[in-house]
Amino acid sequence: MHIQNTAHTYAPTGQSTLTTPAQNTGQVTQSTSTSSPERAFDFTNMTLKEQSEAANTLYQSGYLTMGEMAFLTGRYGLIKHDGQLGGTTLNDANTKPFNVIEQMREDLAYVKSQHPANSDVINNHEALLKKIEHYQYGINTHA
C-alpha cells in the first residue's frame, strides 16, 4: 500500500499538515484561514440589547453576514421601537441576561418541528448557531 504524500487542510484552523507524520516533525505550520475574532462578547450571558450590539460589531468586523446580523438584532429593534414584544418590555431587553446559544438551540428545535428537514429556514438557523458557537467556544460543536 502506498500513501501519497499530500498536504491536507483541516477546519477550523486551516493549518496544513503532511500525510506522513515523520515529515511533520519540527515543521512550522501557518494558518491560512480567518478564525473567529477575539472573543469580546459572552453569548451565554447577555441581554437582548447586548446581543444586538454584539451582532452589529461582529457584522462590522465581517464575521456575520447582513442577514445574520439582522436576525440577531431584529427582536431588540422591535422592542426598542414598540416598547415591548411578546411580553418582553424594553426594560427587560436592556437588563435581563439570558443564554443566547441555549435560546437559539430551543428555537432551532421548534423550527425543525414546523419545517421540512432540508428547508432554508432550518439551514440558516443551523449555520448561524454553529457560527455563534464557534465564536463562543472556538470549536465546531457540531463536528
N, C-alpha and C positions, 0 to 999 in steps of 0.2 A: 504494500500500500504506500503510495507516495502522497505526501501532504504538500500542497503547493504553498510556497511562502508568499503570502499576500497580506497587505495591510487591511485591517478592519477598523471601522469607526463605531464606537459604542455610545448610545444615548444614555443619560442626558449630557455627559461631559463632552462628547465629541472627540475624545482622545483616541489616537491611533496606536495600535499595537501590532506586532508581527505575529504570524501564526505560530512560529517556533518559539517557545518560552525562553530557550537559551539565548536567542538573539535579542531578547528584550533586556537582558542583564545590563544594568548601568546605562540604559538608554534613557534619554530625557524625552518625555512626551510633551507635546504642546497642544493645548485646547484650541480648536478652531470654531467651536460653536458659541453662540451667545447664550450665556447662562442667565438664570433669573437675577434680577437686580438685587443689590444688597438689601436684606430684609429690614424695612423701616416700619412695617405695619404688622400687627398681630391679628390675623383673621380669625383667631379662636376667641377673641375677646375685644369686640369693638361695637360702637353704637352705629346706627344707620347713617348718621352724619359722618362718622369716621370712615365707614365703608365707602360712602360717596366720595369723600376727599381722597381716600387711597386709590379708588378706581380712576379718578381724574389724574392723579400723579402717575400711576402706572401706565395710563394711556399716553400721557405726555412723554414718558420715557421710552415708549414704543413696545412695552411688554404686553399691553392689552390692545385689542382692536377697538375701533369706534363702537362696534356693536356690543362687544363685551363690556366696555365702559358704560354704555347706555343701559345695559341690563343691570349692572351693579349700582347705578345712580338713580334709576327711574323711580323706585319706591320712595326714596327720600325726597326727590324732586316733587313728586305729587303731594306728599305730606307737607312739605315746605310751602307749596302753593295753596293747598286747600286747608291746612291746619290739622288734618287728620286723615287717616285712611284705614279702613277695616279695624277700627278700634285702637289704632296706634296714633297717639297725639304727637304734635311737634315736640313737646317736652320729652315724651318717651323716646322719640327718634334721636334727640340730642343727648340724652342722659342714660338710657338703659342699654348696657352692653349685652351682646349675645355672641354665640359661636357661629360665625358666617358659614364655615365649612360644614358643620353639622346641619345647619338650616338648608344649605344647598343640597346635601345628601337626602334630607327628608323631602325637599321639593322635587328632586330627581325621581325618587321612588313614586311620588304621586303622579308626576308627568308620565312615567313609564306605565302606570296603570290606566292612563287615559289616551295614550297614543300608540300607534303601531311600533314594533320593536326597532325598526330602522328609520324612523322619521327624522327629519332635520331638527325638529324641536328637541328630541332626545339627544341626538348627536351634538347639538350646540350646548345643551346643558352639561353633558359629559365632558366635552372639551374644555369648557370654562372651569368646571370643578377640578379637572386634572391640572389645569394651569394654576389655579389658586393653591391647590395642594402642593404643587411643585414649588411655588413661591414660598409657601409657609414652611414646608419641611425640607425642601431642597432635594427631594427624591420623587420618583414616579411611584405613587402609592397604588397604582393600578397595574403594575407590571406582573 
